[in-house]
Amino acid sequence: MRVPEYQIGIMDERVEKYLSSLARKRDAVLHELEIDAEKRSVPIVGPLVGNVISIILKSANAEKALEVGTATGYSGIWIARSLSGERKKLTTIEVDPKMRRDAEANFQKAKLSKYVEIIAGNARAIVPELVKKNLGAFDAVFLDVGDKTLYVDLLDPCISALRTGGFLIADNTLWGGSVALSKDKSPETVTIRKFNELVYSDKRLEAAIIPLRDGFTVAYKKNQ
Ligand SMILES: C[S@@+](CC[C@H](N)C(=O)[O-])C[C@H]1O[C@@H](n2cnc3c(N)ncnc32)[C@H](O)[C@@H]1O
């Protein structure tokens, strides 16, 4: 059987297993969500990336975060738990009603509901509108919308949403390694490739792609 090119992989499985063996045990809420994601194929960030997001948000003393793509609330729980300050809040956007219901229940289980607002609808329309009213209001933005062809269109609003010194984090930016295969011209691959070029060349940002799991981007918004 022909192995699709996009499965070239990023990390050696043995290294990923080793890293997983070092990862701290998660509490029951996150642990159950990891099992549920495996069973239902929900594409969550998983503990290795969740852990890095948590370190970034804590080191930035993040109080307000925006997430695009809630799913069941797994990454949202990592994010909300890493926020500090009296007005700490995660705003997270999800188009799928079933996912939203699951996320609501999971934020409740994690006792985080009062710190989380789930906005229902399509991020393509919601993000630019939300950002217009909240320019520079967020300490961190996590871009993980399922429709990866939105990454380029949402990049500028996401940067505008950040304060100076804030972080843009975007998941799946190596897209199974396919971004490195010039023959791969699928809309997702082409968009993510373009997104990566824009992020690396944007003068407002200092960016790096971390080749962990499916690759994720960490970009710091500089003082202009
Ligand atoms: C990769 S999952 C998010 C995973 C989550 N961040 C985590 O790690 O736990 C992407 C989510 O984006 C949602 N989604 C897809 N297209 C969307 C759109 N246009 N607007 C808002 N949400 C969208 C999907 O329904 C899905 O739940």
The ligand as an SDF file (V2000), in Angstrom:
LIG
                    3D

 27 29  0  0  0  0  0  0  0  0999 V2000
   -8.1840   21.0850   16.1530 C   0  0  0  0  0  0  0  0  0  0  0  0
   -9.7330   21.3020   16.8640 S   0  0  0  0  0  0  0  0  0  0  0  0
   -9.4130   22.2700   18.2930 C   0  0  0  0  0  0  0  0  0  0  0  0
   -8.7200   21.4780   19.3550 C   0  0  0  0  0  0  0  0  0  0  0  0
   -8.5600   22.2200   20.6620 C   0  0  0  0  0  0  0  0  0  0  0  0
   -7.9110   23.5000   20.4650 N   0  0  0  0  0  0  0  0  0  0  0  0
   -7.7270   21.3800   21.6020 C   0  0  0  0  0  0  0  0  0  0  0  0
   -6.5130   21.2570   21.3740 O   0  0  0  0  0  0  0  0  0  0  0  0
   -8.2890   20.8410   22.5570 O   0  0  0  0  0  0  0  0  0  0  0  0
  -10.4290   22.4690   15.7990 C   0  0  0  0  0  0  0  0  0  0  0  0
  -11.8440   22.9270   16.1290 C   0  0  0  0  0  0  0  0  0  0  0  0
  -12.1460   24.0280   15.2700 O   0  0  0  0  0  0  0  0  0  0  0  0
  -13.5380   23.9650   14.9710 C   0  0  0  0  0  0  0  0  0  0  0  0
  -13.7640   24.7210   13.7290 N   0  0  0  0  0  0  0  0  0  0  0  0
  -13.5570   24.3150   12.4360 C   0  0  0  0  0  0  0  0  0  0  0  0
  -13.8300   25.3190   11.5830 N   0  0  0  0  0  0  0  0  0  0  0  0
  -14.2200   26.3780   12.3410 C   0  0  0  0  0  0  0  0  0  0  0  0
  -14.6070   27.7040   12.0340 C   0  0  0  0  0  0  0  0  0  0  0  0
  -14.6600   28.1330   10.7690 N   0  0  0  0  0  0  0  0  0  0  0  0
  -14.9100   28.5310   13.0680 N   0  0  0  0  0  0  0  0  0  0  0  0
  -14.8460   28.0980   14.3630 C   0  0  0  0  0  0  0  0  0  0  0  0
  -14.4820   26.8450   14.7130 N   0  0  0  0  0  0  0  0  0  0  0  0
  -14.1580   26.0010   13.7260 C   0  0  0  0  0  0  0  0  0  0  0  0
  -13.8280   22.4890   14.8330 C   0  0  0  0  0  0  0  0  0  0  0  0
  -15.2060   22.2340   15.0110 O   0  0  0  0  0  0  0  0  0  0  0  0
  -12.9290   21.8920   15.9100 C   0  0  0  0  0  0  0  0  0  0  0  0
  -13.6460   21.6800   17.1010 O   0  0  0  0  0  0  0  0  0  0  0  0
  1  2  1  0
  2  3  1  0
  2 10  1  0
  3  4  1  0
  4  5  1  0
  5  6  1  0
  5  7  1  0
  7  8  2  0
  7  9  1  0
 10 11  1  0
 11 12  1  0
 11 26  1  0
 12 13  1  0
 13 14  1  0
 13 24  1  0
 14 15  1  0
 14 23  1  0
 15 16  2  0
 16 17  1  0
 17 18  1  0
 17 23  2  0
 18 19  1  0
 18 20  2  0
 20 21  1  0
 21 22  2  0
 22 23  1  0
 24 25  1  0
 24 26  1  0
 26 27  1  0
M  CHG  2   2   1   9  -1
M  END
$$$$
